[in-house]
Structures are given as structure tokens and as C-alpha cells.
């Protein structure tokens, strides 16, 4: 039986990178997606490509195989083309992890229409576009694992993050609906809600802010991308075949 195939959006860095590498270690062939848009500066695209190439090298070092595909998944055509590229290469997608996302803190009265649309499209609409494209093949196979990366603020809201919280909350409704529509076809859909994870954003915390943040976390530390990747690997496995329409908080007891 051929190895299963996982497509991870936004997997050239951070949590997505850790997920891609963990699934590779589990034996999956991995489609590494990095942000690519003709309207973006060539320097940024080149950096994204190089990061994705490094992830691909690590996947191969782990004994698996993969491909890298550039796409701006907030664009419906590019999201569809990403899925089509994966199926053209491997003939299937068994696991779809919607991880691509952005954030820019702003008080609600200062969020302009463009910022709102960008957050919603990147964090929520992209997951819908990728799910819609991948589900056609999953339904035919009568097998699939869809895992959407949300956030604990999608459950609680947060000051200065109305657009981000709304986009992450929307992933819950999307996921639960997919689970109800396609559970009988062998497809599960679940949400992971990370808390504070080590990232470029948290690396910029001042010592005072970091201390204050750690005091709210029961285990007393920030999470790592690998903490999220381990849960993804479990939900993608046969051991989680009876788990669907669930939200798993990976937040060290923050919530």
C-alpha cells in the first residue's frame, strides 16, 4: 500500500514546518506549501522558497519524500491549483492540514476594511477553498483527515484581535459542518486550538510581558511548534478514526 499523502498549508516555517516534519517522520509523503503571489516582492518570495526547500531537505533526511508548491491559499484559484498539484504528483490527498494564517493586532475601531478582509481571507476563506478542493477526491476514496489550526482566542476572543479571533472562530463552524456532512464517507474533521507558541511573535515579547504571559499558563512555559505537530499526527492516524468535530486545546492550561 502506497504511503499516505499530507498537504500542509503554510508549512515553510513555524508550526506548519513542525507539522510537515512530524508527518514525514510518521511516513507520510508531504506537500510543503509556501506563500507565493505575483504581487508580492521577489525578495519575500525567494526567502519563502528557500525556507520551503530547507523543509523539503529535512523531509528527505527523515526518510520520506515530498514536493514544494507555492500558492497564496487566500486566493480560490491558487488554493485549487495547490490541491490539483498534490493530486497530480501523488494521485491522492489523505490528510489536509489548514495551517496558513496571519495576525496583526489592532483595536476594532482601527481595523479598516482591507485589514479585515485580509485576515478573514487568509485565516478562514483559505481553509474553505482548500477543503472544498480536497474533499472531492476524499469523498471518492471514502477516506480523509482534515485538521484545521485555530487558536484559543477563537474560543474566547481577545482585545486587539477581533478580526483574528473571528477568523479563528469561523474555522470551528466550517470544521463541524464538514464533519457532519462527510463523516459517513470515512472523513473526519477536527480543530486544534493552540495557545502561546514559541514563534517570531512571542520572541518579540519584552521580559515583563513574557513573565506576565507565563504566569497565566499552568505548565509555566510557552508551547513549541512540536507540541502542535504531535497532536496533528495523532488526529491524522488510525487511532483517531472515531474522533471528529472536536476542538483540542493545546495551550498548557492557559484556558
Secondary structure, DSSP 8 states (H G I E B T S, - for coil): ----EEEETT-SSHHHHHHHHHHHHTT-EEEEEE---TTS-HHHHHHHHHHHHHHHHHHHHTT--EEEEE--TTSHHHHHHHHHHHHHHHS---EEEE-------B-GGG--HHHHHHHHIIIIIHHHHHHHHHHHHHHHHT-EEEEEE--THHHH--TTBHHHHHHHHHHHHHHHHHHHHHGGGTEEEEEEEE-SB-SHHHHT--HHHHHHHHHTSTTSS-B-HHHHHHHHHHHHSGGGTT--S-EEEESTT--
